């Protein structure tokens, strides 16, 4: 970034709005972005519209954190409080995580004279319900000249523009990035055998890891069906390691038993330190059928040297190059199983996959693109 741009950035006041702060990809992205800019901006404030704020402790102590919890999706009380906060903070940029918070901001600033440029950081693609689709038609219908949409993949931008009849000029694509100094392949001294033993995973077994909240759109049921096909059709007795928790846990456990896969599916729950689980695995996968756009978990796994098999939705095709760092597949059990088998049979280089990820999706590259975009806003 040029010197004048840096000076311009140093005078920026940024207000981030997020629906909540649970463990999730959009929330990890927000933490990385805001923390990376603490020394280059005048002030940053993060506002959560929820009491679910597990990750807020990971924000730098130089960032102001405010909670305005709502009792209902469109509770007027946090809107009134947000209006007061915006008047007091007088931000240059209001950064909204997804369109719902953008709508809340528009309600809060109604008839309020303010200079802020509004940015929607969009982290979804195909919606899980017709209701969400209709709500997004409303959200996009009220976009103004002060509003920009930053998508995390080109595919997402094209899909959203066509779906809601928006001009291409409204969009800027900046791929998600991760800290590749932290997310790295294991050192040669790391004891994979001992760690696998703690998880009841055989030392020589093929292990597929799926790091995702146990929610319908993540399609764990399809992944379990694919595992059964991998065993019976492809004769590959791989294990599936599930990292994460969520509303479908009991349903997923019942499916495991129904498919007689109890020995081969391990539930690790939510983990603060995920790297050892990646280091203990041979392949990362996501079987998502909607919402998934540019998975940070997949980037983290690739940076740890794992090949990926991802369903071809959202920006997966901008992340995975077939045969180079994994394979793309359809969100159907037979196709997922075939892609797993192909990837498990191939001898991928961990260092090559790490280099691929570092060169394209490092935090430094992502943050620099955001800084340049911010600095150019008039």
N, C-alpha and C positions, 0 to 999 in steps of 0.2 A: 504494500500500500504506500502511496506517495506521502511526503511529509505534510502537505496541506490537508490531505485526507485524514491523516492521523490527528492533526490539530482539530479538524472538524469533528471527529469522533470523540475527542476528549471533552467536548462541550455537550455531548448528547446525554439526555436523561431518558432512560428506557423503563417503561412500565409493562411487565409481563403479566398476563392473566391466564390462569389454567383452571380447568374444571375441578381438579383435585391433584394430590401429589402422592399417588400410590406407586408401587413398583411397576414401571412400564416403560416402553420405548420412548414415547413422547416426553415423559418426565425426565428420563435420563438425558435425552437430547437437550432439554431446557437447562438442566444443571450444567452440562458441559459448555453450552453456549454462554450462559450468563457468567459462570465462573471464569471462563477464558477472557472475558471482557472487563473484569473488575478494575484493572489498572488503566484501561483505555477509554473509559467513559466517566462522565461527571457523577452520575448516580444511576443505580439500578434497583428496582423494586419488583418483587414477585408477589402476586396476589393469588390465593387459592380460594375457590368458591365452595370449599368442603372442609370437613373435619378429618378426612382421610388424607393425612399428610406425612406418610411414612418417610419419604425421601427428603423432606425439607432440611433435615440436619446436614445433608451433603452440600447445601449451598454455602458459599463463602460467607464469613461473618461480615464482609463488607457490603453484602446485599441485604436490603431490608425485606423482611418476609411478613406478609399480612394475611390473616385469614378473615374471610367474609362468608361464613358458611350459610348455605341456603336450606330452608325447610322443604322446599319443592323446587322443581326444575326452573320455574319462572317466578320465584319468590321476589317480591318488590323490595324487601328490606336491604339485601346486599346491593341491589341496584342503586338505591339512594346513598348508601355508604360509599359505593364505588364512585359515584358522582362527586361527592365531597373530596374523596382522595385524589381524583383526577384534577379537580380545581386547585387543590393544595400542592400537588406535585408538579403540575404544569409540564408534563412529559413532552419530549420531541417525538417519541415513537411509542405507540401502544401496540404491543406484540401479543396477539391472541392465539392460544393453542387451540386450533380447530374452530369451526364456524359457530358453535354454540356460544363460546365466550365472546366472539365478535358481536353476536346479536345482543348479548348482555351489555357490552360496551356501547353499542349504538343506542340502546335504551337509556343508558346512564348519561350520555353526552347530548341527548336530544335538546335542541335549542340552546346549547352551551357553546359559546365562542371559544374555540381552542385550536392551537396550531398543530397538534399532533398528527403525524401520518399513522394510519392504522395498517398493520400487517397481520394477515391470517396465516399462521404456520399450520399447513394442512397435512394431517398424518393418516388420513383414511382414503379409501378408494371406493370399492363396492360396499354399499350399506347393507346391514344385516336385516333391515325391515323396510316396508313401504312407508311407515311412519317417519323414519329417519330421512328417507329420500324426499318426502314432502316437506319436512322441516328445512332441509337444505335448499329446496326450491325457494322457500321464503327467505332464508339467510342470504342467498346469492342475489335475490331480486332487489335487496336494499344496498348493494355495494355502491359506493360513490367514488368520485375522482381521487379522494384521499386514501383509498383502500387498495392494497396490493395483496396478492396471494403468492406465498412461497410454497411451492410443492417440493417434495423430496425425491420425485422421479419424473422423467419426461413422460412416461406412460400415464402417470397419474394426472399430469397437467392436460394432456390431450383428451383423456377420458372425461375429466371434469368440465373442460371447456365445451366439449360436444354435448354432454349431458344437460348442462344448464345454459347453453347458448351464450357463453362468455367469450369476449375477445382474447386472443392470444397475448395481447399487450398487458393484460391483467396479471400474467403469470411470470414468475421467475423460479427456475428450478435450481436448487442447491441440494446435492445429495447429502444424506446424513454422514457424519464422520465419527470416528472413535479414537481414543487415546492408544495409539499403537505402541507406545513405550510401555504401557501397562498390559495390554492384551497382546501377549507374545507366546510362541511355542514354549513348552516346558524345557527346562535346562536338562542336560544329559544326566544330571545327578538325581533328578526327580524320581521317586519310587512309585511307579505306576502300579506295581503288583500289590503293594501294601494298601494303597488307596482303593483299588478295586476290591480287595478283600473286605474292606469296611462296608462296601456296598453289596457284598455277596455276588460279585461279578467274577467269573473265572478269568484267570490271567491271560489266557489265549483266545478268549471269545471276541467276536466282532460286536462292538457296542455302538448303537445309534442313539444320539442324544437329541431330545426335543425340549427346548427351553421356551415355555409359553404358558400363559395363564390358562387354567382349565376352564375355558369358555367355549360355547358352541362354534364360533367362527374359526377357532384354531383347529377344529376337526381331529381331535384325539381319537374319536371313534373310528374314523377312516384310517388313521395311522395304525390302530390296533388290527383292523381288518387287513391292512397291508402287511403287517408283521406275520399274521397267520399265513398269508399267501407266500411271503418270503420263505417261511419254513416248509410249507407243503408243496409248493410248485417249483421254487428255485432251490430247495434243499439247503438253505443257508440258515442255520440256527442262531441268528443274531439276537442280541438283547436290546431292549428299548428302555432307555433311562429318561424318565420324565422329571424335569426340574420346573417347579411352579406349583401353584395352588389355585383353587377357584371353585365356583359353584357346581361344576360338573364332576367333582372328585368321586362321589359315591357312584354315579352312573358309569364313570370310566372304570372304576374298580369292578363293578358288576360285569361290564363287558369283558374285562380281562379274564375273569373267572369263567364266563360263558364261552369264551374261545379257548379255554384251558391253556392260558398263557401266563399263569401265576408265577412260574419259575423264571420267565423271561422278561417280565416287565417290572422295573424298579421305580418306586416313587420316592423322590428325594425332597419333595416339598420346596418351599421358597428358600433360596440360599443367598446370603449377602455376598459371599465369595464364590463365584461360579467357575473361575479359571481351572481349579483342579478337576472339576467335572468334565470340562472340555478336554483337558490333558489326558483324562482317563478314557476318552472315547475315540472312535474311528471315523465317525460321520455325524454331521449335524443335519437336522431336517426340520422343515415346517410343512404341515399339510393343510394350511389355511384355505378356506373357501371364500372369505370376504375380509374387508377392512385392511388386511395386511398391505403395506405400501412400500416400505423400504426398511426392512427389519434390522434394528440395531443388534439384536441378539445374534442374527446371522453374521453381521459384520464382526462382532466380537469373537464368534467361533472361528471364522476364517482367519482373523488376525492371530488366533491361537494355533493356526495351521490345519484346521479341519476342512475337508471338502464339504460342500453343502448340496443337499437335494431339496429344492424348494418348489412348491406349486407355482405355476407360471401365472401369477396375478400381481397387480401393482407393478412395482419396479424390479421384480425379481430378475427379469431378463437384462437389466442394467447392472446387476450385481454378480450374476453367475454366467460364466462362459462355458458352455458344454464341453466337458473333457479337460478343461483347464483348471477349474477350481470346483467342479461338481457338475450337477445336471438339473435341468428343469423338467417338470412333469405336470400332468393334469391332476386335479384334486380328486382322483378316483383311485381306489385301493389297488387295482391291478397295475396301473401306471406308476403309482408311488413305489410299489414293491419292485417293479422292473428297474426303476431308476436307482433304488437302493442297491439292488444286486449288482448293477453295472458299476456303481461307485465303489462298492466294497471290494470288487474284483480288481479294481485299478490301483496301481501303486502311485498315489499322489505324493508330491514332495511338500512337506510341511513348510519348509523355508520359502519355496516358490509361492505357495498360497499366501503366506504372510507378506511377502514382497508385493504380490498382486494387490492385496488389501491396503497396505501402507501407501503405495503409489497413488491409489485412486480415492481412498476413503479415510485419510488421516484427519484427525481433529484440526490440525493446523490448516489444512487445505479448506475445510469447511468454514472455520471461523474467519479466515481471510476473505472468503467470498461474502460472508455476511457483513463484515466490516466495510468492504468496498460498496456493497449495496446500500448500507446505512449512510455512509459518507456522501453518496450521490443523491440522497433524498433532499429536496429543496423545501 
